[in-house]
Every structure is written in C-alpha cells, then in structure tokens.
Amino acid sequence: MNKIGIFVNFWENTWKVDLKKYIAKAARIGYDVLEFQAQALLDMSDGELAELKACADANGIELTYSLGLDPAYDISSPDDTVREGGIKYLSAIMTQIGKMEGKLLSGVSYAGWGVPTEGSKTVRFYHSVSSMRKLAEIAKELGLTYGIEAVNRFEGILVNTAKEARAYVAAVNSKSVGILLDTYHMNIEESSIGDAIRTAGDLLVGFHIGENNRTCPGRGHLDWNEIFGALRDVNYKGRIVAEPFLMTGGEVGRSISVWRNLIDDPSEAALDAEATYMLDYVKKHV
C-alpha cells in the first residue's frame, strides 16, 4: 500500500510554517507523510531538528522534503561560482535531511526554479548533470534519494517531461537519483499522463498529485482512473503526496501564480475538511 501524504502549504501561503502543528494535523486527518520546503532546515539547530523528528515519530508521520531552488544557487548555471555555491547549498540541505533520517528530496533542485535568461538548454543540461553527479555521491552516503521533478515550461527548461527526466537520470547514472512526476505538470506537458508514468517506470521514486488547476484530485478534469491505473502498471509502491495550492496571497501565492482563491471558504476548518475529502478520494483509487 502506498503511503499517502500532503504538502504543508495546502494550509499556508508562506514557506515558513509551524511544522509541529501540521505534523499533528496531518496525523489526525489520517495522512502518512507531510512534505515541506527543505530550505527551512538550514535555519534549524541540531536540537530543533531532533525535536521536529521526535514530533513526527510520535505522530507516525514520515517527513519528505521538496525544493524550488533559488536561482542564486543554480547548479545548471554557466557561472562556475554560482554552480559551486549551489552544490555547497544543496549539500548543506542534504546534510540536515540526513540528521532527520530523511529519505527523499525532490522538486526543481537540479536547476534554478523558473526560466533563465542566459545559457542554452544544452549547456545547462551538461552543467546540471555534472553538478548532480557530485550531489548524488553525498545522497548515497546519507541514504537519501534525489527525485528529479519534471515541471512545466513556465517553471523550468531542463526537465519538462517524463522522457526528459529519464534522460537526465540516465546521464547522472546513480541509483541515488530518480524521477518524481506531478499530475499538474504532466497535464500541461504530456500527450498522455498514463504513458508518461509508464515512461518513468522503474525510475519513479515520488509522485505528486493535484488537479489540472492545482485543486484537489476529483475537483477538476483529470482522469484519475488512468493515473492510478498507470501507477499500478509500473508497480509503484512509493509515496503519493497531494500538492494542491488553493489560496492566493503571500509568498506562496505569488511564487506559483495563484491569483484567486480556488476554494470558496479558505478557513482552516474548511481546508481541513477538504484535506479529509482528498485523503478519502485517493484511498478509493490506490
């Protein structure tokens, strides 16, 4: 049975949140996993990391980590100094995850988040892969898997499809690097979501779910029977993490271009109810 998770910014429109609160909330609703932006770990002492892990363990919640890499640390950059800084930055994040005994870091963490203004895709691919080979060695030492997320053309240029993700992972050639797919992004970029999942196949190490407009599964027009059927086709047993973004405002709303609330009532109680609905919906399909 797949572990089912939720991204903490389902409830919050700032990246920095009270993680202990949402660990307890996710557990009460019935989720197995809580995911959050990994850069928050860099501001935590070893004692704070230990407290957070103890809270997650006490609630039976696994923590997973995502990242939209700041372009200042872009490991695909043509600038040697930027790349070196990015490798150091990502190494520090992975070290913190290792202290938490975390197992998965994913997202746009192989290039700066967004569309760059310089450097061709070919050049950036070469630099990113070369950087990732170094990071993969650190991931291996920490027992961590690095998930390369295929994202839409407005959020990155290197890896937009499952086919491109597979080519990237093949170029890195490390068992510590795999593919993360996201239904929202696949809806934009793939001709067939089912075929994209089958293309990722045995390299699939993570899976994000959200509707065509980033609402909860079942609230839009995606074919969830096709999606979960394809996951069964590839015998995917990994985590399935729901990543809807429902609220406008704040740094999160600006970053991912949510210009109107996607839920009529964005109160915490209504969001809790929607999170409960979403968990039940996913359980009926896995």
N, C-alpha and C positions, 0 to 999 in steps of 0.2 A: 504493500500500500504506500502510495506517495505521501510524504509529509506535505501539509498544506500551510502556506504562510501568507503574511500580509506585510506590506511596506508601511512603515510608521507614518509616512506623510499622506496616507489616507486621511489622517485626522488633523494634521498640522500643515500650515503653509510657510513654516520656517524650517531650515535644515537642522537647527539645534533644538532638540526637544528633551523632555523629561523621559528618558528611556525606561526607567523603572516603572513609571506609570503605565506605559504602553505594553511593557512585558506582562504586567499583571492583567491588563485589559485583554490582550490577545489570548492569554491563557483562559480567562473567564469565558470568553466567547467560544473557545474551543480550537484555536489555531495551534499548530505545532511549531511554527517558525515566525520570528519577527526580523525583518530586514531593515537596515538603515544606512545612511551615508557614512562611509568609513572614515572620512577625514575628521569626524568628531573624536575619534580615538586619539588623535595626536595631542589633544588638549587634556587628556586624562593621565593622572599619575598611575603608577602600578597598583596602588591601593584602591583607586577608583575603578580600575579595570577589574580587580578582584571582586569588589562589591557588586559590580554590574553582572559579572559571570555568576556569582553566587545567587543573585536575584533571578537570573534566567534559569539556573539549575533548579532552584526551589520551586519555580513555576512550571517546570517541564517544558521550557521554551528553548529551541535552538536559535542562536543568533547568526544571521548571514549578513554580508556586507556588500554594498554597491558603491559605485563611484562615477561621477561625471567629472573627468579630470580637468582641472583648471588649465587653460592654455599656457599659463606661466610654467607649467611642468610637463609640457607636451613632449612625450618620448618619440614622436614622429617628426619633430621639428628639424628643419635643415640646420638650425643653430646648435652647434656642439654643446654650448654652455647650458642651453635650455634642456636638451636631452639629458645631460649629466645630472642636472638639478632634478629632473623628473624621475630618473632612476633612483636617486637618493630619497626623494619624497615618497615614492611608492614602496621602496624598501622599508622605510620607517613605518608606513601604514601596515605593511605585511607583518612586521615585527610585533606591532601592537596586537594585530589579529592573532598571531601565534601565541602571545601571552594569554589570550582569551580561549585558546584551543579551538579557534575558528577553523572552518574547513573550506569556505567559499568566498572569494572576492570576485565580483563581476561588474559589468557596466561598460561605459566608454572609458576604459582605463588603459587603452592601448594607443590613445591619441588624445589631443585636447578636445573637449566637448564643444561642438559647433563646427562651423565651416571656416577653414583657414583661408587667409588671403594670399599666402605665398607658398611656393613649393608644390611640385606636381604630385599627383596621387602615386605615381611610380616611385618617386624619390622618398615620399613619406612612408610608403609601404616598406621600403628597404630599411629605413631608419627605425621604424616601429618594430619590425621583426628582429633586427639586431639588438635593440634595447630589451625586447621581451625575452630573448634567449638568456640574458643576464638575470632578469627578474624571475624567470622560470626556475633557475637554479636555486634561488632563495626560497621560492614557493615549495620546491621539492624538499629542502631542508626542514621547512616548517610543517610539512604535511598538508599544505594548502593547495587548493585548485584555483586556477585563474580562469574565469569564464569570459570569453570574448563575445560581447553582445553585438549582434547585428542591429543597427539602428537606422532610422530613416534618413533620407538625404539632407534634411534640414538640421540634423544633429550630428552629422559626421560624414566623411567622404571615403574612409578606408574600407569599412565593412558595412555594407547596406543589406546584404542578402545572406542566406544560409550557405550558398555556394561560395561567396567571398569569404565567409567565416571559416569554412572548411579549408580553403586555400591558405588562409592566414595561419591557421593552426598547423597545417602540414608544413608550412615554411619554417615555423618555430621548432617543430619536431621535438616536443616534450610531452610526456604523459601528464605533466602538471598543468597543462593548458588545454582547455576545451571550449565548447560553444555554449553560449546562452542565447536562447531565442525568446522573443517577446511578441505576443499576438498583435499588439497595437502597431508595432513597426512592420511586422510581416504584412498586415493589411494594406499598408502603403506600398511596399516594395516587391512583394512576391506575387507571381501569377497564380500560384496555388499554395495556400498555407499548409495543406497536408503534405504536398510534395516537398516543401521547404523543410518540414520536420523530418521527413524521411531522408532528405539530403544530409542533414546534420547527423542523423543516425546514431552510431555508437560514440560520437564525439559530444553528444548533448550532455552537459553537466548541470544545466539550470534552465528553468522555464518560467517566464513572467506572463501573467495573463491580465488582460484588460480589453475592453470593447474597442470598436473602431474609433470611438471618440473619447477614449480613456475613462469611460464609466465602468461600472461593474459588469462582469460577464452576465449575459442574459438581458441586458438593458439596451443592446444595440442590434446590429445585423450580422455579426459573425456567426459562422456555422460551428457550434461547439461540438456537435457530434463528429464532424470531420476532424476537428482539432484533437479531441481526446482519442478518437479512433486512430489517428496517426501516431500519437504517443504510445498507444498500445502496440501499433505495428513495429515500432522500434524498441519495444520492451523498456520504455523509460520508467525507471523506478526512483528518480531523483525528486528534488523539491519542486513544488509548484507554488509560486509566490504571486499573489494578487497585487497589482500595482496600479489601481485607478488613482487619478488625481481629479478631485471633484470640486475644489474650491478656488476661486480667484483670489488675487491679492497676495501680499507677502513675497518673499524672495522666490519661493517655490512656484507660485502662480506666474510670476514674471519669467522665470527661467524656462518653464515648459509651455508658456503661451496659453494659459487658461484665462480667458478674458470675460467669462461669465460663470457663475456657479452652475455646475452640472447636476446638482441635486436641489430640489425645491427648498428643503429645510436643511441648512448646513450646521445645525446644532449638534453638540456632541451626542446627545441621545439618539437623534435621527441617524447620525453616522454609525453609531453602534448597531442600530437596527439593520442598516444596510450591510454592515460587515457580517452580521449574523446571516442575513439572506444570502450573501455571496458565498459564505462557507457552505451553507446547505446546498446551494446550486452546484458548487464544484464537487462536493461529495457524491451527488447524484450522477456525475459524469465519469469520475475516475474508476 
